[in-house]
């Protein structure tokens, strides 16, 4: 379960979406000529629990540094990258340099859960 509240004064709107989930690695042929830097400018290192999101999900509140609970995973993941504009309602789970693991993961439809900060919590 995702706990939206970071302190007693904050409030948020918990959101659940069904998305297509794939996996990616920090390798040039899967990303670009600098595969260790995300579209937001963050550094990727194997072992980090990061995801990339399709750009349409940015408008749904799934913005940079949002914590996300992914169905089937115990740990939270953090939005640190953006996908190519051609993808819609999709997340890409970062799997370091482990191409075999990413291929084994494949492509799945699953639910994600995250919190959108409400205006009340932003003004505090």
ChimeraX commands (.cxc) that place a marker at each C-alpha (Angstrom):
marker #1 position 0.00,0.00,0.00 radius 0.5
marker #1 position 1.25,3.45,-0.90 radius 0.5
marker #1 position 1.28,5.98,1.93 radius 0.5
marker #1 position 0.61,9.37,0.36 radius 0.5
marker #1 position 1.18,11.51,3.42 radius 0.5
marker #1 position 4.73,12.64,4.02 radius 0.5
marker #1 position 3.79,14.58,7.17 radius 0.5
marker #1 position 0.71,15.38,9.24 radius 0.5
marker #1 position -0.10,18.54,7.23 radius 0.5
marker #1 position 0.22,17.14,3.71 radius 0.5
marker #1 position -2.68,15.85,1.70 radius 0.5
marker #1 position -2.77,14.11,-1.60 radius 0.5
marker #1 position -5.05,12.41,-4.03 radius 0.5
marker #1 position -4.19,8.74,-4.46 radius 0.5
marker #1 position -4.41,7.74,-8.12 radius 0.5
marker #1 position -4.49,4.27,-9.64 radius 0.5
marker #1 position -3.90,3.66,-13.34 radius 0.5
marker #1 position -3.70,0.62,-15.55 radius 0.5
marker #1 position -0.63,0.89,-17.78 radius 0.5
marker #1 position 1.53,-1.20,-20.06 radius 0.5
marker #1 position 4.85,-1.93,-18.34 radius 0.5
marker #1 position 8.07,-2.79,-20.12 radius 0.5
marker #1 position 11.67,-2.78,-18.94 radius 0.5
marker #1 position 14.79,-0.98,-20.13 radius 0.5
marker #1 position 18.52,-0.89,-19.56 radius 0.5
marker #1 position 21.06,1.93,-19.53 radius 0.5
marker #1 position 22.60,0.91,-22.84 radius 0.5
marker #1 position 23.09,3.23,-25.83 radius 0.5
marker #1 position 21.12,1.08,-28.26 radius 0.5
marker #1 position 18.05,1.27,-25.96 radius 0.5
marker #1 position 18.28,4.95,-25.02 radius 0.5
marker #1 position 20.72,7.38,-26.64 radius 0.5
marker #1 position 24.44,8.18,-26.83 radius 0.5
marker #1 position 24.51,8.98,-23.11 radius 0.5
marker #1 position 22.55,6.07,-21.60 radius 0.5
marker #1 position 23.43,6.86,-17.98 radius 0.5
marker #1 position 21.61,10.22,-17.99 radius 0.5
marker #1 position 17.80,10.39,-18.02 radius 0.5
marker #1 position 15.64,12.87,-19.92 radius 0.5
marker #1 position 15.26,14.77,-16.62 radius 0.5
marker #1 position 19.06,14.88,-16.18 radius 0.5
marker #1 position 19.30,12.27,-13.40 radius 0.5
marker #1 position 22.09,9.67,-13.34 radius 0.5
marker #1 position 21.24,6.00,-13.77 radius 0.5
marker #1 position 23.16,3.31,-11.92 radius 0.5
marker #1 position 22.30,-0.40,-11.74 radius 0.5
marker #1 position 20.32,-1.20,-8.59 radius 0.5
marker #1 position 18.28,2.02,-8.54 radius 0.5
marker #1 position 14.49,1.68,-8.49 radius 0.5
marker #1 position 13.61,4.11,-11.24 radius 0.5
marker #1 position 10.99,4.19,-13.97 radius 0.5
marker #1 position 10.47,6.12,-17.17 radius 0.5
marker #1 position 6.94,7.25,-17.99 radius 0.5
marker #1 position 5.22,8.03,-21.27 radius 0.5
marker #1 position 4.79,11.76,-21.68 radius 0.5
marker #1 position 0.98,11.60,-21.55 radius 0.5
marker #1 position 1.29,10.37,-17.95 radius 0.5
marker #1 position 3.13,13.56,-16.97 radius 0.5
marker #1 position -0.21,15.35,-17.45 radius 0.5
marker #1 position -1.80,12.78,-15.12 radius 0.5
marker #1 position 0.43,13.93,-12.26 radius 0.5
marker #1 position 3.08,11.27,-12.72 radius 0.5
marker #1 position 5.88,13.85,-12.75 radius 0.5
marker #1 position 9.61,13.82,-11.99 radius 0.5
marker #1 position 10.43,12.28,-8.57 radius 0.5
marker #1 position 6.92,10.89,-8.01 radius 0.5
marker #1 position 6.97,7.69,-5.94 radius 0.5
marker #1 position 5.07,4.85,-7.58 radius 0.5
marker #1 position 3.83,1.51,-6.29 radius 0.5
marker #1 position 3.92,-1.01,-9.14 radius 0.5
marker #1 position 1.68,-4.08,-8.97 radius 0.5
marker #1 position 3.84,-7.13,-8.27 radius 0.5
marker #1 position 6.74,-5.23,-6.67 radius 0.5
marker #1 position 7.29,-4.71,-2.93 radius 0.5
marker #1 position 9.42,-1.56,-3.25 radius 0.5
marker #1 position 8.44,1.90,-4.45 radius 0.5
marker #1 position 9.89,3.18,-7.71 radius 0.5
marker #1 position 10.65,6.82,-8.56 radius 0.5
marker #1 position 9.88,8.61,-11.83 radius 0.5
marker #1 position 13.29,9.65,-13.17 radius 0.5
marker #1 position 12.94,9.41,-16.95 radius 0.5
marker #1 position 10.57,10.18,-19.83 radius 0.5
marker #1 position 9.85,7.90,-22.75 radius 0.5
marker #1 position 9.69,8.70,-26.45 radius 0.5
marker #1 position 6.55,10.65,-27.42 radius 0.5
marker #1 position 5.19,7.72,-29.45 radius 0.5
marker #1 position 4.31,5.75,-26.29 radius 0.5
marker #1 position 1.01,6.20,-24.42 radius 0.5
marker #1 position -0.11,4.97,-20.96 radius 0.5
marker #1 position 3.18,3.21,-20.47 radius 0.5
marker #1 position 5.96,2.86,-17.93 radius 0.5
marker #1 position 9.44,1.47,-18.44 radius 0.5
marker #1 position 11.07,-0.15,-15.40 radius 0.5
marker #1 position 14.81,0.44,-15.11 radius 0.5
marker #1 position 16.76,-2.82,-14.82 radius 0.5
marker #1 position 20.35,-1.59,-14.89 radius 0.5
marker #1 position 22.47,-3.46,-17.44 radius 0.5
marker #1 position 20.66,-6.80,-17.05 radius 0.5
marker #1 position 19.29,-7.26,-20.57 radius 0.5
marker #1 position 18.22,-10.87,-19.91 radius 0.5
marker #1 position 16.10,-9.77,-16.94 radius 0.5
marker #1 position 14.51,-6.96,-18.95 radius 0.5
marker #1 position 13.68,-9.32,-21.83 radius 0.5
marker #1 position 12.29,-11.90,-19.41 radius 0.5
marker #1 position 10.03,-9.19,-17.89 radius 0.5
marker #1 position 8.65,-8.52,-21.35 radius 0.5
marker #1 position 5.50,-6.44,-21.64 radius 0.5
marker #1 position 2.65,-6.56,-19.12 radius 0.5
marker #1 position -0.52,-4.70,-18.31 radius 0.5
marker #1 position -0.66,-3.85,-14.62 radius 0.5
marker #1 position -1.80,-1.28,-12.10 radius 0.5
marker #1 position 0.30,1.49,-10.62 radius 0.5
marker #1 position -0.56,3.69,-7.67 radius 0.5
marker #1 position 0.82,7.13,-6.88 radius 0.5
marker #1 position -0.13,10.34,-5.10 radius 0.5
marker #1 position -0.81,13.75,-6.55 radius 0.5
marker #1 position -0.19,16.57,-4.09 radius 0.5
marker #1 position -3.29,18.70,-3.60 radius 0.5
marker #1 position -3.24,22.50,-3.57 radius 0.5
marker #1 position -3.74,22.48,0.21 radius 0.5
marker #1 position -0.47,20.61,0.71 radius 0.5
marker #1 position 1.44,22.75,-1.81 radius 0.5
marker #1 position 0.53,26.00,-0.04 radius 0.5
marker #1 position 1.80,24.70,3.35 radius 0.5
marker link #1:1,2 radius 0.2
marker link #1:2,3 radius 0.2
marker link #1:3,4 radius 0.2
marker link #1:4,5 radius 0.2
marker link #1:5,6 radius 0.2
marker link #1:6,7 radius 0.2
marker link #1:7,8 radius 0.2
marker link #1:8,9 radius 0.2
marker link #1:9,10 radius 0.2
marker link #1:10,11 radius 0.2
marker link #1:11,12 radius 0.2
marker link #1:12,13 radius 0.2
marker link #1:13,14 radius 0.2
marker link #1:14,15 radius 0.2
marker link #1:15,16 radius 0.2
marker link #1:16,17 radius 0.2
marker link #1:17,18 radius 0.2
marker link #1:18,19 radius 0.2
marker link #1:19,20 radius 0.2
marker link #1:20,21 radius 0.2
marker link #1:21,22 radius 0.2
marker link #1:22,23 radius 0.2
marker link #1:23,24 radius 0.2
marker link #1:24,25 radius 0.2
marker link #1:25,26 radius 0.2
marker link #1:26,27 radius 0.2
marker link #1:27,28 radius 0.2
marker link #1:28,29 radius 0.2
marker link #1:29,30 radius 0.2
marker link #1:30,31 radius 0.2
marker link #1:31,32 radius 0.2
marker link #1:32,33 radius 0.2
marker link #1:33,34 radius 0.2
marker link #1:34,35 radius 0.2
marker link #1:35,36 radius 0.2
marker link #1:36,37 radius 0.2
marker link #1:37,38 radius 0.2
marker link #1:38,39 radius 0.2
marker link #1:39,40 radius 0.2
marker link #1:40,41 radius 0.2
marker link #1:41,42 radius 0.2
marker link #1:42,43 radius 0.2
marker link #1:43,44 radius 0.2
marker link #1:44,45 radius 0.2
marker link #1:45,46 radius 0.2
marker link #1:46,47 radius 0.2
marker link #1:47,48 radius 0.2
marker link #1:48,49 radius 0.2
marker link #1:49,50 radius 0.2
marker link #1:50,51 radius 0.2
marker link #1:51,52 radius 0.2
marker link #1:52,53 radius 0.2
marker link #1:53,54 radius 0.2
marker link #1:54,55 radius 0.2
marker link #1:55,56 radius 0.2
marker link #1:56,57 radius 0.2
marker link #1:57,58 radius 0.2
marker link #1:58,59 radius 0.2
marker link #1:59,60 radius 0.2
marker link #1:60,61 radius 0.2
marker link #1:61,62 radius 0.2
marker link #1:62,63 radius 0.2
marker link #1:63,64 radius 0.2
marker link #1:64,65 radius 0.2
marker link #1:65,66 radius 0.2
marker link #1:66,67 radius 0.2
marker link #1:67,68 radius 0.2
marker link #1:68,69 radius 0.2
marker link #1:69,70 radius 0.2
marker link #1:70,71 radius 0.2
marker link #1:71,72 radius 0.2
marker link #1:72,73 radius 0.2
marker link #1:73,74 radius 0.2
marker link #1:74,75 radius 0.2
marker link #1:75,76 radius 0.2
marker link #1:76,77 radius 0.2
marker link #1:77,78 radius 0.2
marker link #1:78,79 radius 0.2
marker link #1:79,80 radius 0.2
marker link #1:80,81 radius 0.2
marker link #1:81,82 radius 0.2
marker link #1:82,83 radius 0.2
marker link #1:83,84 radius 0.2
marker link #1:84,85 radius 0.2
marker link #1:85,86 radius 0.2
marker link #1:86,87 radius 0.2
marker link #1:87,88 radius 0.2
marker link #1:88,89 radius 0.2
marker link #1:89,90 radius 0.2
marker link #1:90,91 radius 0.2
marker link #1:91,92 radius 0.2
marker link #1:92,93 radius 0.2
marker link #1:93,94 radius 0.2
marker link #1:94,95 radius 0.2
marker link #1:95,96 radius 0.2
marker link #1:96,97 radius 0.2
marker link #1:97,98 radius 0.2
marker link #1:98,99 radius 0.2
marker link #1:99,100 radius 0.2
marker link #1:100,101 radius 0.2
marker link #1:101,102 radius 0.2
marker link #1:102,103 radius 0.2
marker link #1:103,104 radius 0.2
marker link #1:104,105 radius 0.2
marker link #1:105,106 radius 0.2
marker link #1:106,107 radius 0.2
marker link #1:107,108 radius 0.2
marker link #1:108,109 radius 0.2
marker link #1:109,110 radius 0.2
marker link #1:110,111 radius 0.2
marker link #1:111,112 radius 0.2
marker link #1:112,113 radius 0.2
marker link #1:113,114 radius 0.2
marker link #1:114,115 radius 0.2
marker link #1:115,116 radius 0.2
marker link #1:116,117 radius 0.2
marker link #1:117,118 radius 0.2
marker link #1:118,119 radius 0.2
marker link #1:119,120 radius 0.2
marker link #1:120,121 radius 0.2
marker link #1:121,122 radius 0.2
marker link #1:122,123 radius 0.2
marker link #1:123,124 radius 0.2
view
